[in-house]
């Protein structure tokens, strides 16, 4: 289990720990969640990706899913769904 304060550190931690599941926020310092997601998929890192964001606009949701996110949730209203997804994994 790990936690990072920004996208750059998060990506380094993902590469090191090779977690089964990661959660990302779209807005993170230094490297946003969408860019981290692109990198994870480009490097073919094998993990499920859950995007949590307070920016629930359909364009963000569609973009994240098109880039390979497994789930995208509005953290202000759909946070409980994350637990359901984690239990299902």
N, C-alpha and C positions, 0 to 999 in steps of 0.2 A: 504494500500500500504506500502511496506517495502523494505529495501535494506540492504544487509549485506556484510561485507568486506571479509568474508571467509565462507567456507562450514559449519563449526561447528555453527557459529552464524546464518547462513542462515537456517539451520535445526531447531534451537531453535525458530527462527522467524516464520517459516512455522507452527510449532506445535502451537504456540501462536495465530497467525492471521488466520490460516485456509483459505488461499487464494484459489480462484477458479483456478488461473493459476499462475505458477511460471516459471521463466527462469533460467537456470543454464549454467555455462560455464564448460567445461570438466576440465580445469586447474584452480583450485582455491586453495588458501592457506589452510593449516590444514586438509581439507577434500575435495577431488575433486568432481566434479559434478557427476561422475558415482557412487561414493559411496553415495552421498546424494540421488541420484535417487534410488539406491538399498534400502536405509533406508526408503524413502517415500513409496515405494511399499511394503516393508516388514511390515511397520506399517499401511498399508492400508489407508494412508492419501488421502482424496478424492480431487484431484486437477489435472488439466491438466499440463503436464510437457513439456516445450520447451527447448531443448538443443541448445545453440549457441556456436560455437567454431570456432577458426581459424585452427583447426585440422580436415579438412574435409575427412580424409581417410575413405574409405569404412568400414574398420574394426570397427572404432569408431561409425560410423552411425549404423551399424548392431548391435553392442553390446548395444547401447543405446535403440534402438527400441526393441530388444529382452528383455531388462530389463523393458520395459513398458513406455518409453518416447513416447509422442504423436507425437512430431515432432522433427527433428534434422536439423539444418541449419548451413551452413558455413557463419559465420558472416562477412566475407570479400566479399562475392558475393551474398548472399541470404537474407540479412537483411530485405529487403522490404517485403519478404514473411511473416515475423513475423506479420506485421501489418495486412495482409490479414487474417492470422489465427486468430488473436485476434478479428478482426471484425466478423469473422464467429462464434466464440465461443459466 
